[in-house]
Amino acid sequence: MNLPVLVIAYSRPEGLSKILQTLLSNGIQRIYIAVDGAKNQRDLTNQKDIESVISNFKQLSGKKIHVLRQKQNLGIAVAIIGAVDWFFANEKRGLILEDDLVVSDQFFEFAKSALEIYENNDEVWMISGTQLFPNSQKVNEVVWSNYPMIWGWASWSAKWYEMRRSLFEKKIIPLSKRADSRYLFWATGANRVLCGKVDTWDIPLACEFLNQNKLCAMPAVNLVSNIGTDSVSTNTKKTERGVGTKIALLDSEFIYTYQPEICDIQEYNKLLETQVFNIRFRHVFLPYYSLLFDWIRFPKTHRKEKLSKRIELFEC
């Protein structure tokens, strides 16, 4: 299959091994692996095992694998953004996976077809294999959202650089949005990330998807399962909605709709906002809460540098 794949690994040698076997069984020819630097002895030991996994896979499969290792631990945001930069500097489109995912064979066909069909649709920024609400709408058509679903996703290099440019911009809160709990939830969260209080990358991304009204295309059933609730997990919790969601079979007559209905997009957005992100009216006070209490919750001694500065540390 002519579909390049980036695997972002860190401290799960068994997870990486399973994903590589899945790629092999699906005929993936071009494989990239990015590994952030270890931050403790446990991770260092696991990364030595990861080296063995990669070496053994190369010998058994005969495939050339592009591997990028960081000398120091850069954290989630920089490690992922930098790895995707590196990947799309070499490929025009492709699939991004992490080492805590189980991937259905059908996801590769779904992603490949969707990347071809929606490449020239400027509104579509992402293809995802995650479906947290299976069959919530039409059971054999693409489901659309203004939220990026990053547990197994695909995109194009040109569109990634559109996303990337907007990721580092401070989110302005205009007077007209002061009563918009959804906007304040994402804008305040994104600004916390940008100034180094929180180490993640999906919050600024979600904020920009909404601000620019971009779309994520998903299957009607779940094709990727996140199982990352082990001891090396950082952001994923066992109680998080969607963790461990079972993989199902895609309808054999699946339809790739080109022009989604606005009401369907809004309906799915609402499901995510109420049942996954738990956005409530109280979040209209989030900017004030942040202003008053972030100096206690995120003291300067515990903050990282601004994300725009830290990304410069990534080495290709």
C-alpha positions as CSV (number, residue, x, y, z in Angstrom):
1,M,0.0,0.0,0.0
2,N,1.4,3.3,-1.1
3,L,0.6,5.0,2.2
4,P,3.5,6.4,4.3
5,V,3.1,6.0,8.1
6,L,4.6,7.9,11.0
7,V,4.7,6.0,14.3
8,I,5.4,8.3,17.3
9,A,6.9,6.1,20.0
10,Y,8.3,6.7,23.4
11,S,8.3,4.1,26.1
12,R,6.1,1.1,24.9
13,P,8.3,-1.4,23.1
14,E,5.4,-4.0,23.0
15,G,3.0,-1.4,21.6
16,L,5.5,-0.4,18.9
17,S,6.1,-4.0,18.0
18,K,2.4,-4.7,17.5
19,I,1.9,-1.6,15.4
20,L,4.9,-2.5,13.2
21,Q,3.4,-6.0,12.7
22,T,0.1,-4.4,11.7
23,L,1.9,-2.2,9.2
24,L,3.7,-5.2,7.8
25,S,0.5,-7.2,7.4
26,N,-1.1,-4.3,5.5
27,G,1.7,-3.9,3.1
28,I,2.9,-0.5,4.3
29,Q,6.2,0.2,2.5
30,R,7.3,3.6,3.9
31,I,7.6,3.7,7.7
32,Y,8.9,6.5,9.9
33,I,9.5,6.3,13.6
34,A,10.1,9.3,15.9
35,V,11.2,8.8,19.5
36,D,11.4,11.5,22.1
37,G,14.3,11.5,24.6
38,A,13.8,9.6,27.8
39,K,13.1,11.5,31.0
40,N,13.8,8.8,33.6
41,Q,15.6,5.5,34.0
42,R,12.4,3.5,33.3
43,D,11.9,5.2,29.9
44,L,15.6,4.8,29.1
45,T,15.3,1.0,29.7
46,N,12.2,0.8,27.6
47,Q,13.8,2.8,24.8
48,K,16.7,0.3,24.7
49,D,14.0,-2.4,24.1
50,I,12.5,-0.1,21.4
51,E,15.9,-0.1,19.7
52,S,15.8,-3.9,19.7
53,V,12.2,-4.0,18.3
54,I,13.2,-1.7,15.4
55,S,16.4,-3.6,14.7
56,N,14.6,-7.0,14.7
57,F,11.8,-5.7,12.6
58,K,14.2,-4.4,10.0
59,Q,16.0,-7.7,9.8
60,L,12.8,-9.8,9.6
61,S,10.9,-7.5,7.2
62,G,13.7,-6.3,5.0
63,K,12.2,-2.9,5.0
64,K,14.0,0.4,5.3
65,I,12.7,2.4,8.3
66,H,13.4,6.0,8.9
67,V,14.1,6.6,12.6
68,L,14.5,9.9,14.3
69,R,15.6,10.0,18.0
70,Q,15.8,13.0,20.2
71,K,18.7,13.4,22.6
72,Q,16.7,15.1,25.3
73,N,13.1,14.8,26.5
74,L,11.1,17.6,24.7
75,G,7.7,16.7,26.1
76,I,4.5,15.8,24.3
77,A,3.7,19.0,22.4
78,V,7.2,19.5,20.9
79,A,7.8,15.8,20.3
80,I,4.6,15.3,18.4
81,I,4.6,18.6,16.4
82,G,8.3,18.2,15.5
83,A,7.8,14.5,14.5
84,V,4.9,15.5,12.2
85,D,7.0,18.3,10.8
86,W,9.8,15.8,10.0
87,F,7.3,13.4,8.4
88,F,5.6,15.9,6.2
89,A,8.9,17.4,5.1
90,N,9.5,14.0,3.4
91,E,6.0,13.0,2.4
92,K,3.1,14.8,0.7
93,R,0.5,12.9,2.7
94,G,0.3,10.1,5.2
95,L,-0.9,8.5,8.4
96,I,0.2,9.3,12.0
97,L,-0.1,6.7,14.7
98,E,1.2,6.5,18.3
99,D,2.5,3.5,20.2
100,D,-0.6,3.1,22.4
101,L,-3.0,2.4,19.6
102,V,-4.6,-0.8,18.2
103,V,-5.4,-0.3,14.5
104,S,-8.0,-2.1,12.3
105,D,-6.8,-3.3,8.9
106,Q,-9.8,-1.4,7.4
107,F,-8.4,1.9,8.7
108,F,-5.6,1.9,6.1
109,E,-8.1,1.5,3.2
110,F,-10.4,4.2,4.8
111,A,-7.5,6.6,5.2
112,K,-6.1,6.0,1.7
113,S,-9.5,6.5,0.0
114,A,-10.3,9.6,2.1
115,L,-6.9,11.2,1.4
116,E,-7.5,10.8,-2.3
117,I,-11.1,12.0,-2.3
118,Y,-10.7,15.0,0.0
119,E,-7.3,16.2,-1.0
120,N,-8.7,19.2,-2.9
121,N,-11.4,20.0,-0.4
122,D,-10.0,23.0,1.5
123,E,-12.4,22.5,4.4
124,V,-11.1,19.0,5.3
125,W,-7.9,19.1,7.3
126,M,-7.9,15.7,8.9
127,I,-8.9,12.0,8.4
128,S,-9.4,10.0,11.6
129,G,-10.0,6.4,12.4
130,T,-11.5,7.1,15.9
131,Q,-15.3,7.0,16.3
132,L,-16.4,7.6,19.9
133,F,-20.1,7.4,19.0
134,P,-20.5,4.4,16.6
135,N,-23.5,4.6,14.3
136,S,-24.7,7.8,15.9
137,Q,-25.6,9.1,12.5
138,K,-25.8,7.3,9.1
139,V,-24.2,3.9,9.5
140,N,-22.5,3.7,6.1
141,E,-21.4,7.3,5.5
142,V,-18.5,9.5,6.6
143,V,-19.2,11.3,9.9
144,W,-18.0,14.9,10.2
145,S,-16.9,17.1,13.0
146,N,-15.1,20.5,13.6
147,Y,-13.0,18.7,16.2
148,P,-9.7,16.9,15.3
149,M,-9.7,13.3,16.5
150,I,-6.0,12.4,16.9
151,W,-6.1,8.8,17.9
152,G,-5.0,7.6,14.5
153,W,-5.2,10.3,11.9
154,A,-4.0,11.2,8.4
155,S,-3.5,14.5,6.5
156,W,-1.6,16.2,3.8
157,S,1.6,18.1,4.1
158,A,0.1,21.3,2.7
159,K,-2.8,21.2,5.2
160,W,-0.5,20.3,8.1
161,Y,1.5,23.4,7.5
162,E,-1.8,25.4,7.5
163,M,-2.6,23.9,10.9
164,R,0.9,24.4,12.2
165,R,1.0,28.1,11.3
166,S,-2.1,28.8,13.4
167,L,-1.1,26.5,16.3
168,F,1.4,29.0,17.8
169,E,-0.8,32.1,17.5
170,K,-2.1,33.5,20.8
171,K,-5.9,33.1,20.9
172,I,-7.6,36.5,21.2
173,I,-10.8,36.7,23.2
174,P,-13.0,39.5,21.7
175,L,-15.8,41.1,23.5
176,S,-18.4,39.3,21.3
177,K,-17.1,35.9,22.7
178,R,-17.1,36.8,26.4
179,A,-20.3,34.8,26.9
180,D,-19.4,31.9,24.6
181,S,-18.5,29.0,26.9
182,R,-17.3,26.8,24.1
183,Y,-14.9,29.4,22.6
184,L,-13.6,30.4,26.1
185,F,-13.0,26.7,27.0
186,W,-10.7,26.2,23.9
187,A,-9.1,29.7,23.7
188,T,-8.2,29.8,27.4
189,G,-6.9,26.2,27.2
190,A,-4.8,27.0,24.1
191,N,-3.2,30.0,25.7
192,R,-2.3,28.0,28.7
193,V,-0.5,25.5,26.4
194,L,1.2,28.3,24.4
195,C,2.7,30.0,27.4
196,G,4.1,26.7,28.8
197,K,1.6,26.0,31.7
198,V,0.3,22.8,30.1
199,D,2.2,20.4,27.9
200,T,-0.1,19.2,25.1
201,W,-0.8,20.1,21.5
202,D,-4.3,19.0,20.8
203,I,-6.0,21.9,22.6
204,P,-4.6,24.7,20.3
205,L,-5.3,22.4,17.4
206,A,-9.0,22.0,18.4
207,C,-9.2,25.7,18.9
208,E,-8.1,26.4,15.4
209,F,-10.3,23.8,13.8
210,L,-13.3,25.6,15.4
211,N,-12.1,29.1,14.6
212,Q,-11.4,28.3,11.0
213,N,-14.4,25.9,10.6
214,K,-12.2,23.0,9.4
215,L,-13.4,19.4,9.2
216,C,-12.3,16.0,10.4
217,A,-13.7,13.0,8.5
218,M,-14.4,9.8,10.4
219,P,-15.8,6.4,9.8
220,A,-19.2,5.5,11.1
221,V,-17.7,2.8,13.3
222,N,-14.5,2.8,15.3
223,L,-11.3,1.6,13.5
224,V,-8.7,2.7,16.1
225,S,-8.6,1.8,19.8
226,N,-6.5,3.7,22.3
227,I,-5.3,1.4,25.0
228,G,-2.7,3.8,26.6
229,T,-3.7,3.6,30.3
230,D,-0.6,1.9,31.5
231,S,2.1,3.2,33.8
232,V,3.8,5.3,31.1
233,S,0.7,7.1,30.1
234,T,0.8,10.9,30.6
235,N,-2.4,12.4,29.3
236,T,-4.8,9.4,28.8
237,K,-6.8,8.3,31.9
238,K,-8.8,5.0,32.3
239,T,-11.9,7.0,32.9
240,E,-11.5,9.1,29.7
241,R,-14.4,8.6,27.3
242,G,-13.4,6.4,24.3
243,V,-10.4,4.7,25.8
244,G,-10.6,1.0,24.9
245,T,-13.5,1.5,22.5
246,K,-13.9,-1.8,20.5
247,I,-13.0,-1.9,16.9
248,A,-15.8,-2.8,14.5
249,L,-16.2,-3.6,10.8
250,L,-16.9,-0.9,8.3
251,D,-19.8,-1.4,5.9
252,S,-18.7,-2.9,2.6
253,E,-20.8,-0.3,0.7
254,F,-19.4,2.7,2.7
255,I,-20.0,6.1,1.1
256,Y,-17.5,9.0,1.1
257,T,-19.9,11.9,1.1
258,Y,-18.3,15.1,-0.2
259,Q,-20.5,17.9,1.1
260,P,-21.6,17.2,4.7
261,E,-24.8,18.6,6.2
262,I,-24.2,21.5,8.6
263,C,-26.8,20.1,11.0
264,D,-25.0,16.8,11.2
265,I,-21.7,18.5,11.9
266,Q,-23.2,20.5,14.7
267,E,-25.0,17.5,16.2
268,Y,-21.7,15.5,16.4
269,N,-19.8,18.5,17.8
270,K,-22.5,18.7,20.5
271,L,-22.0,15.1,21.4
272,L,-18.2,15.6,21.9
273,E,-18.7,18.9,23.8
274,T,-21.2,17.5,26.3
275,Q,-20.1,13.9,26.7
276,V,-16.3,14.0,26.1
277,F,-15.0,17.5,26.7
278,N,-17.7,18.3,29.4
279,I,-18.0,21.9,28.3
280,R,-20.6,23.7,30.5
281,F,-21.9,27.2,31.1
282,R,-19.4,27.6,34.0
283,H,-16.6,27.8,31.5
284,V,-17.6,31.4,30.7
285,F,-15.7,32.2,33.9
286,L,-12.6,30.3,32.8
287,P,-10.5,33.3,31.6
288,Y,-11.1,35.0,35.0
289,Y,-10.4,31.8,36.9
290,S,-7.2,31.5,34.9
291,L,-6.2,35.0,35.6
292,L,-6.7,34.7,39.3
293,F,-5.5,31.2,40.1
294,D,-3.0,30.1,37.4
295,W,-0.2,31.7,39.3
296,I,-0.9,29.1,42.0
297,R,-1.8,26.1,39.8
298,F,1.1,26.8,37.4
299,P,3.9,28.7,39.2
300,K,6.7,30.0,36.9
301,T,9.1,27.5,38.4
302,H,6.9,24.6,37.0
303,R,6.2,26.2,33.6
304,K,8.1,25.4,30.5
305,E,9.2,28.0,27.9
306,K,6.7,29.2,25.4
307,L,5.8,26.5,22.9
308,S,7.0,28.6,20.0
309,K,10.5,28.7,21.6
310,R,10.5,25.0,22.7
311,I,9.8,23.8,19.2
312,E,13.2,25.2,18.1
313,L,14.8,22.5,20.3
314,F,13.5,19.7,18.0
315,E,16.3,18.1,16.0
316,C,15.8,16.5,12.6
